[in-house]
C-alpha cells in the first residue's frame, strides 16, 4: 500500500511539472526525426526492389519508395485491416508474422526498411537473419527502434520502475507511474485488432535493445554496419536534441541503423 501511495505521489509531482505536455511532444519530435534520418539513408535507385516489413497502412512505405524513386514496392504486415489499406495504395502486401520465416525467396530485394517494428518481435534473431537471407548481395537495410539505454529508461530503472520503452506490454501500460498516457482510455478496438497477432507482440513491445546489442545482432548475422545514429534526447528537441544524440548516441531515445549485406 505504501509503495502504491508513493508511486501515486511521484506521478502527481511529475504531472504538475508538465509530464503530460512535454513527453508526447518530445516523443513525437523524435519519431519525426527518426523518419527523416531513415529517408536520408535510402539510396536513389529507380530499379530497386523495396520491402517494408511491418508497413502498417503503407503511408511511410510510399515515402520510402518516393525517396528511392522506385515503383517496385513490397511489404509485410500482420494486421489485415492495415494491409488492406496499404494494398489500396498500390503496395504489394503479404499478411504474415515476422516472427516466422518470411514468405519470399532468397536474394529477392535490394533494400529493406523497418520502422519501430523489431521491438515488437520475440524472434529477434530470425528477423535479422531473414533480412540477410532475402537481400541481394550488396543490398542494404534501414531499421529504427527505441533504445533500452535511453536516459528516461535508465531513470525509470533507478527508481525501481519498468523502463518506459517496456511498459507497453500487449497494449497495456504496466509498471511505471510516470508513463504519460497512463490515464488515457484503452483503445479496445485496436486491442481487438491486434488480438492473437504474433503472441501479442504486435500490440506491445517484447524485446527492446540497447545501443550495443542493436549493433551486435546485425554483426552476428554477417551484416556490415554502415551507419548507426542516435535520435531524440529527452527532454530536449530540435537542435539541442540533435547535438546531444550525436555526441552521446548510446543514451538517445531512438536508434537508426543502416546495414549492408556483403
Secondary structure, 3 states (H helix, E strand, C coil): CHHHHHHHHHHHHHHHCCHHHHHHHHHHHHHHHHHHHHHHHCCCCCCCEEEEECCCCCHHHHHHHHHHCCCEEEEEECCHHHHHHHHHCCCEEEECCCCCCCCCCCCCEEEEEEECCHHHCCCHHHHHHHHHHHEEEEEEEEEEEECCCCHHHHHHHHCCCCCHHHCEECCEECCCCCCCCCCCCCCHHHHHHHCCCHHHHHHCCCCCCCHHHHHHHHHHCCEEEEEEEEECECCECHHHHHHHHHHCHHHCCEEEEEEEEC
